[in-house]
Amino acid sequence: MNQTSESIAARLSAHSGMQRLPSPKAELFQHRRFADPDLCAALIALIEQDRRPSTIADDNGDPVFRTSETCDLAADLPAVRQIEAMITALSGIDPAFGEPLQGQRYDVGQEFKPHTDFFAPGGRDFQKFCALSGNRTWTYMVYLNDVAAGGATRFKLLDKTFQPEVGKLLCWNNRLSDGGVNHATLHHGMKVRKGVKYVITKWYREKEWHG
């Protein structure tokens, strides 16, 4: 990658409004008012237009492991260009290393059971997803709306749960300082109990993205 994880973490820590989880186990940050409500509403409208059932890598045979819907967001759309520029300015990561922006929608009862964003080295789908661009490094996720009940993101191994809140950014490093994957970033997109949850996610790779 074009930056070290240390320099990215230092850049995030220096940003006004950013909070870092006080844990030696992972580099995990939140910014509670990262995106304004109008931008979030525009992104929600795009997700509603073109959503499809979500999928997973290394399918474990559990048909309800991930029950959300996903939307690939075209890079030339104004709202997508705006949020992409904001994430780039915040992270300092060259956009060439980024996957295309994705949106996710969770209706009542839908969830994404505990998982990691990195692809498991040695996993069945590792070569398929990582042969060209390498593994995932940083995750940037923005909640696009408040949720009436449920829908939190729980990092069990870090003993931390984040509640959905319009415009709130979460970002974390999926790797350790030695370059290995960080299993402490295991997280659970918990069931929505009332309402609908919308998020957008930006993932970065070790090498330039070749989809």
N, C-alpha and C positions, 0 to 999 in steps of 0.2 A: 504494500500500500504506500501511498505517497506521504503518509504521516504515521508517526508512532502512536500507540495507544496512550502513552504518557502525555504527548503533546495535545492530543484531542481532549483528554480528561482535564488537563490544565486549562485549555481554552474554555471548556464548558464551565469549570469552576469559577473562572473569572467573569462570566457573563452575569449581568444584573438580572436578578429574579430567579437564578438557577439555585437549586438545593441538591446537595449530594447526600445520598444515604450514608450514614456514618458506619460503614462496615468494611472490614479488610477483605471480605470474601468476593466482592464484585464492585465494578465501577458502574454505579447506577444513579441517575439524576432525574429530577423532575423540575418542570417550569409550569406553574399553575395557570398563567395567562399568556401562553405563547401565541395562539392564533385567535383572532377576533371572531365574534359570533357570526358576522356576515360571511366571512370566508368559510367557516365551518358549515354554514347552511348551504353554500354553493357546492361544497364537496359532498354533502349528504345527497343533494339532488342528483349529482352525477352517479353516485353509488346506486341510487334507486333505479336509474335508467338501465343499468347493464349488469345486474348482479347474477351470480350463478352459484351453485353449491361449492363450498370450499373443499379442498383436497389436502392430503398430507403425504409426506415422504416416508419411506419405510413403513408402509401400512401394517399395522399390528393386528388387523382383523376385527377391531372394535368398530362397528358401524356408526356408533354415536360418539366417537372420540373427538371429532370436530364437526359440529352441526351448523356452523355459521354459513353465511354466504359471502362471496368475494367478488370484487370488481377490479379489473385492470383499468387504470386511469390514463388516458391518452396524454402524452407529454405536451401537446400543443394547446390544450385547453387553458384558458386564462387562470382559473382557480388553481389548477395543477401547477402551472408555471409559477404562480405566486408562492404556494406553500413549498415547492421545491427550492425556490430561491431563498426562502427563509431558512430552511433546513441546511442548505449549503453554507449560508452566511454564518449560521450558528456553529456548525460542525467543523468547517474548514476543510472538509474532505472533498477531493476532486470529484465532480459529478460523474466522471467516467467510471468510477468504482461502484456506482449505485445501481441497484435494480430499479426497474420501472415502479412508480408509486402504485400501491394497492390500497383499496378500500375494503373494509369488512363490515358486515351487518349482522347483528345478533337479535333475533326475536325472542319472545318469552320462551324460556326453557332451553334456549340454545347456549352452547358453551364450546370452549376448546380446552380439553382436559390437560393436566400438567404436561408441558413439553418444553423443549429448547428450540431456539431459532436456528442454531447451527445444525449442520448435517452431521450425523454421527459418523466419525471416521471408522471405516470398516463396515458401515451399514449397507444394506442391499442397494440403496439408491445413491450412495455417495458419489460414485463415478459419474452417474447420469447428471447430477446437479452441480458437481464441483470440478469436473475435468477441465473446463475452459477458464472459469473465473475464480476458482478456489472457494474456500468456505466463507460463510458469513462472518463479518467482524462486528460492526455496530448496528444496532436496531434503534430507529427513531419512530415512535408511535404517538399519535395525537388523538385524544378523545374529541369527538365532534359534537357531542351533546351531553346534557345531564340525563341520567337514567333514574326513573322513579324508584326502582328497587333492584338490587343485584347488579351483576355485570362488572364486579371489581376484578382487578388483576392481582393475583396473589403469588408472591415469591416465597414459597414455603421455606426454603432453605436459608433465606435471608430474614425470615420472620417479619415480612412487610407486605401490606396490602394497600393498593391504590384504588380509590373510588373514581368512577367516571365523572368528569367535570368538563363542561364545554371549553375547548381550547387548551386543555392541559396536555403538555408534552411529557412523555417518559422516554428516556434513552439509556442504553446500557451497552457495555462491551461484552460480546459473547466469548471473548478469549481471555486467557491468562497472560501474565507478563512474559512467559516463555513461549508464547505462541500457541499453546495447547488450548483446547476448548474448555470453557468454564461451566461445569455442571451446576454450579450454584445459581446460574441464571434460569433454572427451571421455573416456569411460571404457568399459571392457570387462568385462562379467561373464564371466569366463573359464570354460572347460569344467570341470565336475566330473569328476574322475578316479575317485573312489571315495566311495561314500556318497551322501547327498542334501543339498542346501543349501536352507535356508528363510530368507527375509528379509521384512520389511515395509517399505513405502515411503510416506512422506507428502510430497506436493508442495504448494507454495503458489503462488498466482497474484498478478498485479499488481493485480487488482480482486477484489471479492467473488465467491466461487465460485457459478456457476449451471450446474449439470451438464445 
